[in-house]
């Protein structure tokens, strides 16, 4: 369920399909407990904490340990405070909320690249809730929002670390195509690493495909 900014966060009340597999039923239950909504300044601390935990878990070897074990939380708090304190037409953040707790988020920066379009800058899900369809829903809702905001240019892309093979598999399963590999950095706190650019030519096609379970 996606609801507008400032709308009340509550369950959807949808019933399960008795023909679903056990895994599909589990995913459905998780989805029923979720609200997908634009993030606000009230979510800064939770998003910064989740972003920090995800970087610490998945980005070692690319980002410096001194940064990941030190100032990363303060860095992420400053970034998210700036983003959410002053909403802009140039970017947006959608959060996944379970019982009002942030369990995932996605952030897009519109028209970031003249050739590849909008940048999907961040997509992270609480580690204990991975493989429950939350990342897929966040990607779908972000693509849907992009179509609404930029109907004339629905291209988007992201960068993923070459070492993050799980994320690469996820994006490939969602229709993303690897179009470039390059050494990127320095990252926040220092460090460089090979990264892949993953691109989608049309967010509307992605929404249609993922919405029907493709």
C-alpha positions as CSV (number, residue, x, y, z in Angstrom):
1,X,0.0,0.0,0.0
2,X,1.3,3.5,-0.9
3,X,-0.2,6.4,0.9
4,X,0.5,10.2,0.5
5,X,2.7,12.2,2.8
6,X,1.1,12.8,6.3
7,X,-1.6,10.2,5.7
8,X,-2.2,7.8,8.7
9,X,0.0,4.7,8.7
10,X,-2.2,1.6,9.2
11,X,-2.7,-1.9,7.8
12,X,-4.4,-2.6,4.5
13,X,-6.9,-5.3,5.7
14,X,-6.4,-7.3,2.5
15,X,-7.0,-11.1,2.7
16,X,-4.7,-13.8,1.6
17,X,-5.2,-15.9,-1.5
18,X,-5.7,-19.6,-0.4
19,X,-3.9,-20.7,-3.6
20,X,-0.6,-19.1,-2.7
21,X,2.4,-21.1,-1.8
22,X,3.8,-20.9,1.8
23,X,6.5,-18.5,0.7
24,X,4.1,-16.3,-1.2
25,X,1.7,-16.3,1.8
26,X,4.6,-15.2,4.1
27,X,5.5,-12.4,1.7
28,X,1.8,-11.4,1.6
29,X,1.6,-11.2,5.3
30,X,4.7,-9.0,5.5
31,X,3.3,-6.8,2.7
32,X,0.0,-6.4,4.6
33,X,1.8,-5.1,7.6
34,X,3.6,-2.5,5.5
35,X,2.9,1.1,4.6
36,X,4.9,2.6,1.7
37,X,4.9,6.4,2.2
38,X,7.0,9.4,1.5
39,X,9.5,9.9,4.3
40,X,9.4,13.1,6.4
41,X,11.7,14.9,8.8
42,X,10.4,12.7,11.6
43,X,12.1,9.7,10.0
44,X,15.6,11.1,9.9
45,X,17.1,9.2,12.8
46,X,15.6,5.9,11.8
47,X,16.6,6.2,8.2
48,X,20.2,7.3,9.1
49,X,20.5,4.3,11.5
50,X,19.3,1.8,8.9
51,X,21.5,3.3,6.3
52,X,24.5,3.1,8.7
53,X,23.8,-0.6,9.5
54,X,23.5,-1.5,5.9
55,X,26.7,0.2,4.9
56,X,28.5,-1.4,7.9
57,X,27.2,-4.9,6.9
58,X,27.7,-4.7,3.1
59,X,30.2,-2.0,2.2
60,X,33.4,-3.2,4.0
61,X,36.3,-3.5,1.6
62,X,35.0,-0.6,-0.4
63,X,34.5,2.0,2.3
64,X,37.2,2.5,4.9
65,X,36.8,0.6,8.2
66,X,37.8,3.8,10.1
67,X,34.8,5.5,8.6
68,X,32.3,2.6,9.0
69,X,33.4,2.1,12.7
70,X,33.5,5.8,13.4
71,X,31.7,8.8,12.0
72,X,29.4,7.0,9.5
73,X,26.2,7.5,11.7
74,X,26.9,11.2,12.1
75,X,27.6,11.5,8.4
76,X,24.3,9.7,7.4
77,X,22.3,11.8,9.9
78,X,23.6,15.0,8.4
79,X,22.8,13.8,4.9
80,X,19.3,12.7,5.7
81,X,18.5,15.7,7.8
82,X,19.4,18.0,4.9
83,X,17.4,15.9,2.5
84,X,14.2,15.7,4.6
85,X,14.3,19.0,6.3
86,X,13.8,20.9,3.0
87,X,11.8,18.7,0.6
88,X,12.5,19.5,-3.0
89,X,11.0,18.8,-6.4
90,X,14.4,17.5,-7.4
91,X,14.4,14.4,-5.2
92,X,12.1,12.2,-3.1
93,X,12.4,9.5,-0.5
94,X,9.9,6.6,0.1
95,X,10.0,4.6,3.3
96,X,8.6,1.2,4.1
97,X,7.0,1.3,7.5
98,X,6.0,-1.6,9.8
99,X,4.1,-0.6,12.9
100,X,5.4,3.0,12.3
101,X,9.0,1.7,12.3
102,X,11.2,2.4,9.2
103,X,12.3,-1.0,7.8
104,X,13.4,0.1,4.3
105,X,13.7,3.2,2.1
106,X,14.5,4.3,-1.4
107,X,15.8,7.7,-2.5
108,X,15.8,9.1,-6.1
109,X,17.4,12.3,-7.5
110,X,15.6,13.4,-10.6
111,X,17.4,14.2,-13.9
112,X,20.8,13.5,-12.4
113,X,22.5,12.4,-15.6
114,X,21.8,13.8,-19.2
115,X,22.2,10.3,-20.7
116,X,20.9,7.9,-18.0
117,X,18.3,10.1,-16.4
118,X,17.2,9.9,-12.7
119,X,19.6,8.4,-10.1
120,X,18.3,5.8,-7.7
121,X,20.8,6.8,-5.0
122,X,19.8,4.6,-2.1
123,X,17.7,1.5,-1.6
124,X,18.1,-0.4,1.7
125,X,16.0,-2.8,3.7
126,X,16.4,-4.0,7.3
127,X,18.6,-7.1,7.2
128,X,16.2,-9.3,9.1
129,X,13.4,-8.6,6.7
130,X,15.3,-9.1,3.4
131,X,13.8,-11.5,0.9
132,X,10.3,-10.6,1.9
133,X,9.5,-8.5,-1.1
134,X,10.1,-5.1,0.6
135,X,13.0,-4.1,-1.7
136,X,10.9,-5.0,-4.8
137,X,8.0,-3.0,-3.5
138,X,10.2,0.0,-2.8
139,X,11.7,-0.2,-6.3
140,X,8.2,-0.4,-7.7
141,X,6.9,2.6,-5.7
142,X,10.0,4.7,-6.6
143,X,9.5,3.9,-10.3
144,X,5.8,4.7,-10.0
145,X,6.6,8.1,-8.4
146,X,9.2,8.8,-11.1
147,X,6.6,8.2,-13.8
148,X,4.2,10.7,-12.1
149,X,6.9,13.3,-11.7
150,X,8.7,12.9,-15.0
151,X,6.3,11.4,-17.5
152,X,8.5,12.7,-20.4
153,X,11.7,11.1,-19.2
154,X,11.3,7.8,-17.3
155,X,14.9,6.6,-17.5
156,X,16.7,5.8,-14.3
157,X,19.9,4.2,-13.1
158,X,21.9,3.3,-10.0
159,X,25.4,2.4,-9.0
160,X,26.1,-0.9,-7.2
161,X,29.4,-2.1,-5.8
162,X,31.0,-4.9,-7.8
163,X,31.5,-6.8,-4.5
164,X,27.8,-6.7,-3.8
165,X,26.7,-9.6,-5.9
166,X,23.4,-10.1,-4.0
167,X,22.3,-6.6,-4.9
168,X,23.3,-7.2,-8.5
169,X,21.2,-10.3,-8.7
170,X,18.2,-8.5,-7.2
171,X,18.4,-5.6,-9.8
172,X,18.9,-8.1,-12.7
173,X,15.8,-9.9,-11.5
174,X,14.0,-6.6,-11.6
175,X,14.9,-5.9,-15.2
176,X,18.0,-3.8,-14.7
177,X,20.8,-4.0,-17.2
178,X,24.5,-3.5,-16.5
179,X,25.7,-0.8,-18.8
180,X,29.1,0.3,-17.3
181,X,31.8,-0.7,-14.9
182,X,34.2,1.8,-13.5
183,X,36.3,2.6,-10.4
184,X,34.3,5.0,-8.3
185,X,35.2,7.2,-5.3
186,X,36.4,8.6,-3.1
187,X,33.3,7.5,-1.1
188,X,32.2,9.3,2.1
189,X,35.1,8.8,4.5
190,X,37.5,7.8,1.7
191,X,37.9,4.6,-0.2
192,X,37.4,3.5,-3.9
193,X,36.0,0.4,-5.5
194,X,34.8,-1.0,-8.8
195,X,31.1,-0.3,-9.3
196,X,28.5,-1.2,-12.0
197,X,26.0,1.2,-13.4
198,X,22.6,-0.6,-13.7
199,X,20.0,1.1,-15.9
200,X,16.3,0.9,-16.8
201,X,15.1,2.7,-19.9
202,X,11.5,3.1,-18.8
203,X,10.2,3.2,-15.2
204,X,6.7,2.6,-16.5
205,X,7.6,-0.8,-17.9
206,X,9.2,-1.7,-14.6
207,X,6.1,-0.8,-12.7
208,X,3.9,-2.9,-15.0
209,X,6.3,-5.9,-14.9
210,X,6.8,-5.9,-11.1
211,X,3.1,-5.1,-10.3
212,X,2.0,-8.2,-12.2
213,X,4.7,-10.4,-10.6
214,X,7.1,-10.4,-13.5
